[in-house]
């Protein structure tokens, strides 16, 4: 699957409906009583990436997938049984923060070498290969961090096919190889690393640099050469093949059972619903809860897409009054999140019970959710426990259907497009689960929500007219809890302050404020103060993440 706009790792700034399933589980204080049966995607060929704790490990997996090769990222000490079903064509050993000569340094499991398969070691992964195969790694005379140039020693190396004799790369290491294992030779060097790339005639290769980062311009080509030239992969991991195998797997798992799916309007739940519907048709019932915290016309668009265009059995529940009764006057961000989540579960459970017998619940869990929630290896700390994984209330006694469990966000979008979902939905920007409740700073009320909706509508209208929507990770309006003095006509005003937030990002782990054209900012400001009652000032947030977050609350 090739790269497309919108790649990202989901963070707390981007929370979909299944957050609330996690809240429900915590409320019950129990674990699900039925097993999770993840749906395995098509795997005609695969590569296993063993994680030694690098901050770039997930990026390696994404780059491999971009070469149309399926892969899974597993802890460096994953047991043999965990990888056998993949029947891998090769291994990649990630970087990591340890030193191979240090006490309790993580090492590659013996089966990697016993398999006789090609192996690519990256940074620490290369040093682990050297150490375990009889070579020697020692502290370097100088550390090597950042940009560097490598120079090829061998013109016949398949890892460098079609690449220039010298290339810029991104280094991040303090140790270096001082003695190669038997049978290895240097394939490239840098000013600070006599062995920047090594290899033998059995397809075991080490790279001292990081090919997966954008700062190594030819890095993806190097990975592709390893996958195609060394491992012999065909590159047949595509959206179409995934859909075909997923439909087969869903039908096998569900049988004649009944499935429910909570729709949020976001891409993950939308693609999940479309895929399950393609597999089991009328056995699926989608539940869309309008909590009154959505943007203008959003409920209508969701209903139109799923009920009328896609002919999916959709249960629409307008619970606006229930949510507003709970939230009226609430100012604390955490209280808003908790109350929205708990009320959603109450509504969702009540509607699910009305359906009678239900056997499965479809959920838009994606691969970053799984990776981030896994305890992982002892080489890296657990990032976080994710809202999408293992989050069903125990008393619902349902089995999970998670067709997107092995996909990254960009792959989810490709599947959505292949399933003929509207581009507007596939490329929808992230929207928080608590909705506009956390974009109204301070006390929440129906009147303040309507003020924000009106301002947000103008923001979206002008951004789309300027053809900027697809270039931004997120753009939205915030109704602050500040007021300011102004002059409108001949009268003094004391009105609300609206803040505009627009950011660019690749994965939302970091973000930069967008340099919007002045004329666009000017039109947005002019329209808001003229068209939205009670607002007399518009400001623009120019804070990056970190130190700020994308959302204010």
Buried (B, 14 or more C-beta within 10 A) or exposed (E): BEBBEBBBBBBBBBBBBBBBBBBBBEBBEEEBEBEBBBBBBBBEBBBBBBBBBBBBBBBBBBBBBBBBBBBBBBBBBBEEEEBEEBEBBBBBBBBBEBBBEEEEBBBBBEBBBEBEBBBBBBBBBBBBBBBBBEBBBBEBEEBBEEEBBBEBBEEEBBBBBEBEEEBBBBBBBEBBBBEBBEEBBBBBBBEBBBBBBBBBEBBBBBBBBBBBBEBBEBBBBBBBBBBBBBBEBEEEBBBEBBBEBBBEBBEEBBEEBBBBBBBBBBBBBBBBBBBBBBBBEEBBBBBBBBBBBBBBEBBEBBBEBBBEEBEBBBBBBEBBEBBBEBBEEBEEBEBBBBBBBBBBBBBBEEBBEEEEEBBBBBBBBBBBBBBBBBEBBEBBEEBEEBBBBBBBBBEBEBBBBBBBBBBBBBBBBBBBBBBEBBEEBBBBBBBBBBBBBBBBBBEBBEEBBBBBBBBBBBBBEBBEEBEBBEBBBBBBBBBBEEBBEBEEEEEEBEBBBBBBBBBBBBBBBEBEBBEBEEEBBEBBBEBBBEEBEBBBBBBBBEBBBEEBBBBBB
